[in-house]
Amino acid sequence: MASAKIIQEKQNIVKEISEKLDDSKSIILFTYHELTVADMSELRRKLRENSGEVKIYKNTYLKRALDEKNIDLDKFLEGPNAVLFGKDVLEPIKVLSEFAKEHETVNILTGIVDGEVVDYDVIKAYASIPSRESLLTMLAGGMIEHLKNLSIGLNLYAEKLGEEN
């Protein structure tokens, strides 16, 4: 029979996972086998820069924490899995997707984005959305185009008025 200390340690791990689930806007479950320590360190560094972190838990602990939240990912909880917890919705997903393109052994399985369970296709769609800075640049470019056309039109009108006088 397990000692009270071991049971308490297991409960603390499940509680930690549960808190991370609550604090994260994006949670991605992926396989990581055949990654070297250097590869995993690189991924962790990139994610830290983008409001994310990777944790590796036993599937039984992860299952218990998910069950507490009434989330069913049981069919994905087989074999060695890692979990990406992101405080931001898009950036951690983009980092992991780019990393998965470079490392063929990384396989994105499923995720939870803004509290909703999503499959790989939805995660892939999120990864293709341009960054916030790119979207702001596109918006500014569109606004500048309209202002440019307005100023050209006003200038031509002013020249036409000047010719009539």
Contact map, one row per residue, 1 for C-alpha under 8 A:
111000000000000000000000000000000000000000000000000000000000000000000000000000000000000000000000000000000000000000000000000000000000000000000000000000000000000000000
111101100000000000000000000000000000000000000000000000000000000000000000000000000000000000000000000000000000000000000000000000000000000000000000000000000000000000000
111111100000000000000000000000000000000000000000000000000000000000000000000000000000000000000000000000000000000000000000000000000000000000000000000000000000000000000
011111110000000000000000000000000000000000000000000000000000000000000000000000000000000000000000000000000000000000000000000000000000000000000000000000000000000000000
001111111000000000000000000000000000000000000000000000000000000000000000000000000000000000000000000000000000000000000000000000000000000000000000000000000000000000000
011111111100000000000000000000000000000000000000000000000000000000000000000000000000000000000000000000000000000000000000000000000000000000000000000000000000000000000
011111111110000000000000000000000000000000000000000000000000000000000000000000000000000000000000000000000000000000000000000000000000000000000000000000000000000000000
000111111111000000000000000000000000000000000000000000000000000000000000000000000000000000000000000000000000000000000000000000000000000000000000000000000000000000000
000011111111100000000000000000000000000000000000000000000000000000000000000000000000000000000000000000000000000000000000000000000000000000000000000000000000000000000
000001111111110000000000000000000000000000000000000000000000100000000000000000000000000000000000000000000000000000000000000000000000000000000000000000000000000000000
000000111111111000000000000000000000000000000000000000000000000000000000000000000000000000000000000000000000000000000000000000000000000000000000000000000000000000000
000000011111111100000000000000000000000000000000000000000000000000000000000000000000000000000000000000000000000000000000000000000000000000000000000000000000000000000
000000001111111110000000000000000000000000000000000000000000100000000000000000000000000000000000000000000000000000000000000000000000000000000000000000000000000000000
000000000111111111000000000000000000000000000000000000000000110110000000000000000000000000000000000000000000000000000000000000000000000000000000000000000000000000000
000000000011111111100000000000000000000000000000000000000000000010000000000000000000000000000000000000000000000000000000000000000000000000000000000000000000000000000
000000000001111111110000000000000000000000000000000000000000000000000000000000000000000000000000000000000000000000000000000000000000000000000000000000000000000000000
000000000000111111111000000000000000000000000000000000000000110010000000000000000000000000000000000000000000000000000000000000000000000000000000000000000000000000000
000000000000011111111100000000000000000000000000000000000000000011011000000000000000000000000000000000000000000000000000000000000000000000000000000000000000000000000
000000000000001111111110000000000000000000000000000000000000000000000000000000000000000000000000000000000000000000000000000000000000000000000000000000000000000000000
000000000000000111111111000000000000000000000000000000000000000000000000000000000000100000000000000000000000000000000000000000000000000000000000000000000000000000000
000000000000000011111111001000000000000000000000000000000000000000000000000000000000100000000000000000000000000000000000000000000000000000000000000000000000000000000
000000000000000001111111000000000000000000000000000000000000000000000000000000000000000000000000000000000000000000000000000000000000000000000000000000000000000000000
000000000000000000111111100000000000000000000000000000000000000000000000000000000000001000000000000000000000000000000000000000000000000000000000000000000000000000000
000000000000000000011111111000000000000000000000000000000000000000000000000000000000111100000000000000000000000000000000000000000000000000000000000000000000000000000
000000000000000000000011111000000000000000000000000000000000000000000000000000000000111110000000000000000000000111100000000000000000000000000000000000000000000000000
000000000000000000000001111100000000000000000000000000000000000000000000000000000001111111011000000000000000001111000000000000000000000000000000000000000000000000000
000000000000000000001001111110000000000000000000000000000000000000000000000000000011110000000000000000000000001110000000000000000000000000000000000000000000000000000
000000000000000000000000011111000000000000000000000000000000000000000000000000000011100000001000000000000001111100000000000000000000000000000000000000000000000000000
000000000000000000000000001111100000000000000000000000000000000000000000000000001111000000000000000000000001111000000000000000000000000000000000000000000000000000000
000000000000000000000000000111110000000000000000000000000000000000000000000000001111000000000000000000000111110000000000000000000000000000000000000000000000000000000
000000000000000000000000000011111000000000000000000000000000000000000000000000111100000000000000000000001111100000000000000000000000000000000000000000000000000000000
000000000000000000000000000001111110000000000000000000000000000000000000000000011100000000000000000000001110000000000000000000000000000000000000000000000000000000000
000000000000000000000000000000111110000000000000000000000000000000000000000000011000000000000000000000001100000000000000000000000000000000000000000000000000000000000
000000000000000000000000000000011111000000000000000000000000000000000000000000000000000000000000000000001000000000000000000000000000000000000000000000000000000000000
000000000000000000000000000000011111101100000000000000000000000000000000000000000000000000000000000000101100000000000000000000000000000000000000000000000000000000000
000000000000000000000000000000000111111100000000000000000000000000000000000000000000000000000000000000000000000000000000000000000000000000000000000000000000000000000
000000000000000000000000000000000011111110000000000000000000000000000000000000000000000000000000000000000000000000000000000000000000000000000000000000000000000000000
000000000000000000000000000000000001111111000000000000000000000000000000000000000000000000000000000000000000000000000000000000000000000000000000000000000000000000000
000000000000000000000000000000000011111111100000000000000000000000000000000000000000000000000000000000000000000000000000000000000000000000000000000000000000000000000
000000000000000000000000000000000011111111110000000000000000000000000000000000000000000000000000000000000000000000000000000000000000000000000000000000000000000000000
000000000000000000000000000000000000111111111000000000000000000000000000000000000000000000000000000000000000000000000000000000000000000000000000000000000000000000000
000000000000000000000000000000000000011111111100000000000000000000000000000000000000000000000000000000000000000000000000000000000000000000000000000000000000000000000
000000000000000000000000000000000000001111111110000000000000000000000000000000000000000000000001001000000000000000000000000000000000000000000000000000000000000000000
000000000000000000000000000000000000000111111111000011000000000000000000000000000000000000000000000000000000000000000000000000000000000000000000000000000000000000000
000000000000000000000000000000000000000011111111100000000000000000000000000000000000000000000000000000000000000000000000000000000000000000000000000000000000000000000
000000000000000000000000000000000000000001111111110000000000000000000000000000000000000000000010000000000000000000000000000000000000000000000000000000000000000000000
000000000000000000000000000000000000000000111111111111000000000000000000000000000000000000010011000000000000000000000000000000000000000000000000000000000000000000000
000000000000000000000000000000000000000000011111111110000000000000000000000000000000000000000000000000000000000000000000000000000000000000000000000000000000000000000
000000000000000000000000000000000000000000001111111100000000000000000000000000000000000000000000000000000000000000000000000000000000000000000000000000000000000000000
000000000000000000000000000000000000000000000111111100000000000000000000000000000000000100110010000000000000000000000000000000000000000000000000000000000000000000000
000000000000000000000000000000000000000000000011111110000000000000000000000000000000011100110000000000000000000000000000000000000000000000000000000000000000000000000
000000000000000000000000000000000000000000000011111111000000000000000000000000000001111100010000000000000000000000000000000000000000000000000000000000000000000000000
000000000000000000000000000000000000000000010011001111100000000000000000000000000001110000000000000000000000000000000000000000000000000000000000000000000000000000000
000000000000000000000000000000000000000000010010000111110000000000000000000000000111100000000000000000000000000000000000000000000000000000000000000000000000000000000
000000000000000000000000000000000000000000000000000011111000000000000000000000000111100000000000000000000000000000000000000000000000000000000000000000000000000000000
000000000000000000000000000000000000000000000000000001111100000000000000000000001110000000000000000000000000000000000000000000000000000000000000000000000000000000000
000000000000000000000000000000000000000000000000000000111110110000000000000000001110000000000000000000000000000000000000000000000000000000000000000000000000000000000
000000000000000000000000000000000000000000000000000000011111110000000000000000000000000000000000000000000000000000000000000000000000000000000000000000000000000000000
000000000000000000000000000000000000000000000000000000001111111000000000000011001000000000000000000000000000000000000000000000000000000000000000000000000000000000000
000000000000000000000000000000000000000000000000000000000111111100000000000000000000000000000000000000000000000000000000000000000000000000000000000000000000000000000
000000000100110010000000000000000000000000000000000000001111111110000000000000000000000000000000000000000000000000000000000000000000000000000000000000000000000000000
000000000000010010000000000000000000000000000000000000001111111111000000000000000000000000000000000000000000000000000000000000000000000000000000000000000000000000000
000000000000000000000000000000000000000000000000000000000011111111100000110010000000000000000000000000000000000000000000000000000000000000000000000000000000000000000
000000000000010000000000000000000000000000000000000000000001111111110000000000000000000000000000000000000000000000000000000000000000000000000000000000000000000000000
000000000000011011000000000000000000000000000000000000000000111111111000000000000000000000000000000000000000000000000000000000000000000000000000000000000000000000000
000000000000000001000000000000000000000000000000000000000000011111111111100000000000000000000000000000000000000000000000000000000000000000000000000000000000000000000
000000000000000000000000000000000000000000000000000000000000001111111111000000000000000000000000000000000000000000000000000000000000000000000000000000000000000000000
000000000000000001000000000000000000000000000000000000000000000111111110000000000000000000000000000000000000000000000000000000000000000000000000000000000000000000000
000000000000000001000000000000000000000000000000000000000000000011111110000000000000000000000000000000000000000000000000000000000000000000000000000000000000000000000
000000000000000000000000000000000000000000000000000000000000000001111111000000000000000000000000000000000000000000000000000000000000000000000000000000000000000000000
000000000000000000000000000000000000000000000000000000000000000001111111100000000000000000000000000000000000000000001000000000000000000000000000000000000000000000000
000000000000000000000000000000000000000000000000000000000000000001100111110000000000000000000000000000000000000000000000000000000000000000000000000000000000000000000
000000000000000000000000000000000000000000000000000000000000001001000011111110000000000000000000000000000000000000000000000000000000000000000000000000000000000000000
000000000000000000000000000000000000000000000000000000000000001000000001111111000000000000000000000000000000000000000000000000000000000000000000000000000000000000000
000000000000000000000000000000000000000000000000000000000000000000000000111111000000000000000000000000000000000000000000000000000000000000000000000000000000000000000
000000000000000000000000000000000000000000000000000000000000000000000000111111000000000000000000000000000000110000000000000000000000000000000000000000000000000000000
000000000000000000000000000000000000000000000000000000000010001000000000111111101000000000000000000000000000000000000000000000000000000000000000000000000000000000000
000000000000000000000000000000000000000000000000000000000010000000000000011111111000000000000000000000000000000000000000000000000000000000000000000000000000000000000
000000000000000000000000000000100000000000000000000000000000000000000000000011111000000000000000000000000000000000000000000000000000000000000000000000000000000000000
000000000000000000000000000000111000000000000000000000000000000000000000000001111100000000000000000000000000000000000000000000000000000000000000000000000000000000000
000000000000000000000000000011111000000000000000000000011010000000000000000011111110000000000000000000000000000000000000000000000000000000000000000000000000000000000
000000000000000000000000000011110000000000000000000001111000000000000000000000011111000000000000000000000000000000000000000000000000000000000000000000000000000000000
000000000000000000000000001111000000000000000000000001111000000000000000000000001111100000000000000000000000000000000000000000000000000000000000000000000000000000000
000000000000000000000000011111000000000000000000000111100000000000000000000000000111110000010000000000000000000000000000000000000000000000000000000000000000000000000
000000000000000000011001111100000000000000000000000111100000000000000000000000000011111000000000000000000000000000000000000000000000000000000000000000000000000000000
000000000000000000000001111000000000000000000000001110000000000000000000000000000001111110011000000000000000000000000000000000000000000000000000000000000000000000000
000000000000000000000011110000000000000000000000001100000000000000000000000000000000111110000000000000000000000000000000000000000000000000000000000000000000000000000
000000000000000000000001110000000000000000000000011100000000000000000000000000000000011111110000000000000000000000000000000000000000000000000000000000000000000000000
000000000000000000000000110000000000000000000000000000000000000000000000000000000000011111111000000000000000000011000000000000000000000000000000000000000000000000000
000000000000000000000000010000000000000000000000000000000000000000000000000000000000000111111100000000000000000000000000000001101010000000000000000000000000000000000
000000000000000000000000000000000000000000000000011000000000000000000000000000000000000111111110000000000000000000000000000000000010000000000000000000000000000000000
000000000000000000000000010000000000000000000010011100000000000000000000000000000001010111111111000000000000000000000000000000000000000000000000000000000000000000000
000000000000000000000000010100000000000000000000000000000000000000000000000000000000010011111111100000000000000000000000001001100000000000000000000000000000000000000
000000000000000000000000000000000000000000000000000000000000000000000000000000000000000001111111110000000000000000000000000001110000000000000000000000000000000000000
000000000000000000000000000000000000000000000110010000000000000000000000000000000000000000111111111000000000000000000000000000000000000000000000000000000000000000000
000000000000000000000000000000000000000000100010000000000000000000000000000000000000000000011111111100000000000000000000000000000000000000000000000000000000000000000
000000000000000000000000000000000000000000000000000000000000000000000000000000000000000000001111111110000001000000000000000100100000000000000000000000000000000000000
000000000000000000000000000000000000000000000000000000000000000000000000000000000000000000000111111111000000000000000000000000000000000000000000000000000000000000000
000000000000000000000000000000000000000000100000000000000000000000000000000000000000000000000011111111100100000000000000000000000000000000000000000000000000000000000
000000000000000000000000000000000000000000000000000000000000000000000000000000000000000000000001111111111111000000000000000000000000000000000000000000000000000000000
000000000000000000000000000000000000000000000000000000000000000000000000000000000000000000000000111111110000000000000000000000000000000000000000000000000000000000000
000000000000000000000000000000000000000000000000000000000000000000000000000000000000000000000000011111110000000000000000000000000000000000000000000000000000000000000
000000000000000000000000000000000010000000000000000000000000000000000000000000000000000000000000001111111100000000000000000000000000000000000000000000000000000000000
000000000000000000000000000000000000000000000000000000000000000000000000000000000000000000000000000111111110000000000000000000000000000000000000000000000000000000000
000000000000000000000000000000111110000000000000000000000000000000000000000000000000000000000000000100111110000000000000000000000000000000000000000000000000000000000
000000000000000000000000000001111010000000000000000000000000000000000000000000000000000000000000001100111111000000000000000000000000000000000000000000000000000000000
000000000000000000000000000001110000000000000000000000000000000000000000000000000000000000000000000100011111100000000000000000000000000000000000000000000000000000000
000000000000000000000000000111100000000000000000000000000000000000000000000000000000000000000000100100000111110000000001000000000000000000000000000000000000000000000
000000000000000000000000000111100000000000000000000000000000000000000000000100000000000000000000000000000011111000000011000000000000000000000000000000000000000000000
000000000000000000000000000111000000000000000000000000000000000000000000000100000000000000000000000000000001111100001111001000000000000000000000000000000000000000000
000000000000000000000000011110000000000000000000000000000000000000000000000000000000000000000000000000000000111110001111001000000000000000000000000000000000000000000
000000000000000000000000111100000000000000000000000000000000000000000000000000000000000000000000000000000000011111111100000000000000000000000000000000000000000000000
000000000000000000000000111000000000000000000000000000000000000000000000000000000000000010000000000000000000001111111100000000000000000000000000000000000000000000000
000000000000000000000000110000000000000000000000000000000000000000000000000000000000000010000000000000000000000111110000000000000000000000000000000000000000000000000
000000000000000000000000100000000000000000000000000000000000000000000000000000000000000000000000000000000000000111111000000000000000000000000000000000000000000000000
000000000000000000000000000000000000000000000000000000000000000000000000000000000000000000000000000000000000000111111100000000000000000000000000000000000000000000000
000000000000000000000000000000000000000000000000000000000000000000000010000000000000000000000000000000000000011110111110000000000000000000000000000000000000000000000
000000000000000000000000000000000000000000000000000000000000000000000000000000000000000000000000000000000000011110011111111000000000000000000000000000000000000000000
000000000000000000000000000000000000000000000000000000000000000000000000000000000000000000000000000000000000111000001111111000000000000000000000000000000000000000000
000000000000000000000000000000000000000000000000000000000000000000000000000000000000000000000000000000000001111000000111111100000000000000000000000000000000000000000
000000000000000000000000000000000000000000000000000000000000000000000000000000000000000000000000000000000000000000000111111110000000000000000000000000000000000000000
000000000000000000000000000000000000000000000000000000000000000000000000000000000000000000000000000000000000000000000111111111000000000000000000000000000000000000000
000000000000000000000000000000000000000000000000000000000000000000000000000000000000000000001000000000000000011000000111111111100000000000000000000000000000000000000
000000000000000000000000000000000000000000000000000000000000000000000000000000000000000000000000100000000000000000000001111111110000000000000000000000000000000000000
000000000000000000000000000000000000000000000000000000000000000000000000000000000000000000000000000000000000000000000000111111111000000000000000000000000000000000000
000000000000000000000000000000000000000000000000000000000000000000000000000000000000000001001100000000000000000000000000011111111000000000000000000000000000000000000
000000000000000000000000000000000000000000000000000000000000000000000000000000000000000001001100100000000000000000000000001111111000000000000000000000000000000000000
000000000000000000000000000000000000000000000000000000000000000000000000000000000000000000000100000000000000000000000000000111111100000000000000000000000000000000000
000000000000000000000000000000000000000000000000000000000000000000000000000000000000000001000000000000000000000000000000000011111110000000000000000000000000000000000
000000000000000000000000000000000000000000000000000000000000000000000000000000000000000000000000000000000000000000000000000000011111011000000000000000000000000000000
000000000000000000000000000000000000000000000000000000000000000000000000000000000000000001100000000000000000000000000000000000001111111000000000000000000000000000000
000000000000000000000000000000000000000000000000000000000000000000000000000000000000000000000000000000000000000000000000000000000111111100000000000000000000000000000
000000000000000000000000000000000000000000000000000000000000000000000000000000000000000000000000000000000000000000000000000000000011111110000000000000000000000000000
000000000000000000000000000000000000000000000000000000000000000000000000000000000000000000000000000000000000000000000000000000000111111111000000000000000000000000000
000000000000000000000000000000000000000000000000000000000000000000000000000000000000000000000000000000000000000000000000000000000111111111100000000000000000000000000
000000000000000000000000000000000000000000000000000000000000000000000000000000000000000000000000000000000000000000000000000000000001111111110000000000000000000000000
000000000000000000000000000000000000000000000000000000000000000000000000000000000000000000000000000000000000000000000000000000000000111111111000000000000000000000000
000000000000000000000000000000000000000000000000000000000000000000000000000000000000000000000000000000000000000000000000000000000000011111111100000000000000000000000
000000000000000000000000000000000000000000000000000000000000000000000000000000000000000000000000000000000000000000000000000000000000001111111110000000000000000000000
000000000000000000000000000000000000000000000000000000000000000000000000000000000000000000000000000000000000000000000000000000000000000111111111000000000000000000000
000000000000000000000000000000000000000000000000000000000000000000000000000000000000000000000000000000000000000000000000000000000000000011111111100000000000000000000
000000000000000000000000000000000000000000000000000000000000000000000000000000000000000000000000000000000000000000000000000000000000000001111111110000000000000000000
000000000000000000000000000000000000000000000000000000000000000000000000000000000000000000000000000000000000000000000000000000000000000000111111111000000000000000000
000000000000000000000000000000000000000000000000000000000000000000000000000000000000000000000000000000000000000000000000000000000000000000011111111100000000000000000
000000000000000000000000000000000000000000000000000000000000000000000000000000000000000000000000000000000000000000000000000000000000000000001111111110000000000000000
000000000000000000000000000000000000000000000000000000000000000000000000000000000000000000000000000000000000000000000000000000000000000000000111111111000000000000000
000000000000000000000000000000000000000000000000000000000000000000000000000000000000000000000000000000000000000000000000000000000000000000000011111111100000000000000
000000000000000000000000000000000000000000000000000000000000000000000000000000000000000000000000000000000000000000000000000000000000000000000001111111110000000000000
000000000000000000000000000000000000000000000000000000000000000000000000000000000000000000000000000000000000000000000000000000000000000000000000111111111000000000000
000000000000000000000000000000000000000000000000000000000000000000000000000000000000000000000000000000000000000000000000000000000000000000000000011111111100000000000
000000000000000000000000000000000000000000000000000000000000000000000000000000000000000000000000000000000000000000000000000000000000000000000000001111111110000000000
000000000000000000000000000000000000000000000000000000000000000000000000000000000000000000000000000000000000000000000000000000000000000000000000000111111111000000000
000000000000000000000000000000000000000000000000000000000000000000000000000000000000000000000000000000000000000000000000000000000000000000000000000011111111100000000
000000000000000000000000000000000000000000000000000000000000000000000000000000000000000000000000000000000000000000000000000000000000000000000000000001111111110000000
000000000000000000000000000000000000000000000000000000000000000000000000000000000000000000000000000000000000000000000000000000000000000000000000000000111111111000000
000000000000000000000000000000000000000000000000000000000000000000000000000000000000000000000000000000000000000000000000000000000000000000000000000000011111111100000
000000000000000000000000000000000000000000000000000000000000000000000000000000000000000000000000000000000000000000000000000000000000000000000000000000001111111110000
000000000000000000000000000000000000000000000000000000000000000000000000000000000000000000000000000000000000000000000000000000000000000000000000000000000111111111000
000000000000000000000000000000000000000000000000000000000000000000000000000000000000000000000000000000000000000000000000000000000000000000000000000000000011111111100
000000000000000000000000000000000000000000000000000000000000000000000000000000000000000000000000000000000000000000000000000000000000000000000000000000000001111111110
000000000000000000000000000000000000000000000000000000000000000000000000000000000000000000000000000000000000000000000000000000000000000000000000000000000000111111111
000000000000000000000000000000000000000000000000000000000000000000000000000000000000000000000000000000000000000000000000000000000000000000000000000000000000011111111
000000000000000000000000000000000000000000000000000000000000000000000000000000000000000000000000000000000000000000000000000000000000000000000000000000000000001111111
000000000000000000000000000000000000000000000000000000000000000000000000000000000000000000000000000000000000000000000000000000000000000000000000000000000000000111111
000000000000000000000000000000000000000000000000000000000000000000000000000000000000000000000000000000000000000000000000000000000000000000000000000000000000000011111
